[in-house]
Amino acid sequence: MRVLSIVSERPNIEMVEIWLLLSFYSLCLNRRHSAYSLAGSAIRVAIIMGLHLDIPESQLSDVCEREHRNRVWWTAYTLDRMWATKLGYPYAIRDDEIEVDLPSDRAISDDNSASDFPDSGYLVARIGLARMSEHIIYSIYGKKTQQVSLSQRVQEAFRGLRQWMDELPTYLQIDSKDESDVDPRIRSLHLLFNQACIDPLSKPCVTCY
């Protein structure tokens, strides 16, 4: 917190990472509003740095550094979306303003890189779920007048969620016959999916997970 007491005019990527760590830590303490505010601050600092933009390889040729920037951005994106959805608050940035590529495994060229960049499939799935949560909240709970009925909007939300589940890679799915050795990240992903299924039927629940 002392490091971030004064926001730098020229922030660096470590500052974004600190904002995100503090945001996640705040949620673990059930400080939901602090978590939301810190995640939003991380997004804004990342925007100042241009992490949401696609930088040409001529300006940044290091594949690992490019992937690091991408993953830090999308981590900030997913945290901002998740906390905002839980609280029913606005998001920090619209999807049409984001140009950067999704996480990929192209930076994994050796064992050292593999330890720095876990499989991108989980991250991409989580980003997709975060995007759908935005659509669900605004289409069902938004104050603007909608052209279609609530029932139609709820069914559309469920169709999107079913499509997300159908397109989920096999290794990210949970076999009900053997759940004892499931990766905690995969379990968390499915818990988020279940919450997204509940949201169209009831007001977003402010919970810590």
N, C-alpha and C positions, 0 to 999 in steps of 0.2 A: 504493500500500500504506500510505503514511503517513496518507492521508485516512481509511482504514478501520481504523487501528490500534485505535480504540475505537469500538465500535458505538453509534450514536446511539440514544437512547431514543425519539426522534421522527425516523425516517429519511425521506429524500425520494427521489424517483424517480431522481435523479442517482446516488445510492448504489447502487441496484439495477443501473443501467447499468454502473457501475464494477465491481461484482461479476461481471457477465456478461462484460465485456471481459477481466478478469483470468482468468476461467474459460477462455475461448476461447484466450487467450494461453498459458495453462498447457498446454492440450492440444497446441498447436503445438510446445511444448518437450518433448512426450511425458511431461509430469507429469500422468498420468491421475488419480491420487488427488486431487491439488490441484484439478484441473478439476472433478471430481465434488463435492468439498467446497465450492468457491466457488459452483458452480451451486445447490447446496442452500441455501447462505447467501442467495443472491439470492432464491430462492423464499420463504424465511422472512421476509426483510425486506419482500418484496412483500406477504406475507400480513398483516404488521403494518400496512401501509399500506392494506390492503383492496383491492389490485389484482385479487384473484380474485373479487371481488363485483361485482354489477351495481348501479352507482350510478344512482339516478333522475336524469333530466334536470333536474329542479327543483333538484338539488344541484350539478350540473355541466352547464351548458348549452353550453359551448364544444365543438363537434363535434371539432375537431382535437385538443384536449387529451384528450378521451375516447378517441379512437382511439390517441393516443400511449400512454396508460395500457394500453389493451388489448394493443397490440403489444409493449410491454415485458414485460407478464405472459406472453404466449404465447411470447416468445423465451426467457424464463427456463424456462418449462414444457418446451419442446422440448430445450433444452440439458440440463436435469436428466434428462429421459427418455433422451436419447441416451447420455449418459455413464454413467448407471446401467445401461442395457442392455449396454453394452460391458463393464462390469465385473461384471455379475451382482449388483448391489447394489439395495437397496430405493429406491423413489422418495420424493420429499419430500411429495407430496400426492396424494390419490386424486381421480379424475375426478368423483365424486359430490359433492365439496366445492367444485367450481368453478362459479360462476354467471355469470361475465362472458361477453359475446358474443365470437364469433370475429372476427378482423380482417375489415374490409370496406373498400370504396372510397368510402363515403359522405362521408368528410372531404375528398375530392379535388374541390375546387370551382374551383381555379385552378392555374396552372403552378407557383406556389410550393409549394402543398400537394402536388402530384404529385411533386415532388422529395423531399419529406419522407416521403411514404407510397407506396412502390412497390406495384405490383399485389398485391392480397391473395390471389390465387389460389395463388401459390407458398407463402405462409405457411400457408394453410388445408390444402393438400396435405401439407405437412411436419408439421403438427399431427396430421393423420389417421394418418400413418405412425408418429409417436411413440406415439399411443394404441395402435395395433396391436402395436407392439413390446412394450409393457407386457403386453398380453394373451398374446402368444406366450411371453414369458419365464415368466410365472406359471403358465400352463396346461401348459407342457411341462417346465419345470425346477423348478416349485414343489414344496415338500416335503410339502404337504398331499395326502391321498389323493384321487384323482380318481375320479369315477363312470364315466367313459368311458375306453376304452383309449387308449394312446399314439398308435396309428395314427390313430384318429378325431380326436384333438386336433391332430395334425400336418395332417391333411387340412382340418380347420376353419381352421387358420391359413393354409393355402394358398388356401382359398376367399376369406378376407377380403382377402388380398393381391391376388388376381386382381380382386376387386371394386374395390379401391382403384385399380388400374391402369386398369380399364375406365372408371371415373368421372373419370379425370384429364383435365382440359381439353386440347384438341388442342395449344395453344401450349406446354404443358408436357411434351409427348411428344417423343421423339427419333426422327428419321427416320434409319434405318441407312444410307440412301444419301448423306446429307449431314450428317456429324457435325462438320465442321470449324468451323462458326460457332455451335455450341451455346453458349448462355449457361452460364457456369461454375456458376451456382446450379442450373440444371436438371440439369446433369451430376451435381452433388453429390446432388441429390434422387434420381436413378436409382441412384447408387451405394449410397445408404442403402436403397433398395428391394431391391437385390440382396443386401445384407447381411442384411436382414430375411428374405429367402427362404432364406439359408444357415442362419440361426439355428435353425430347427426341426429341422435335420438334424445339427447339431453344436453343441457347447458354445459360447456366445457368445465371439467372438474379441476380445481386447483389442487394438485397433489404433487408430492415430491417423489421422484422415481430415479 
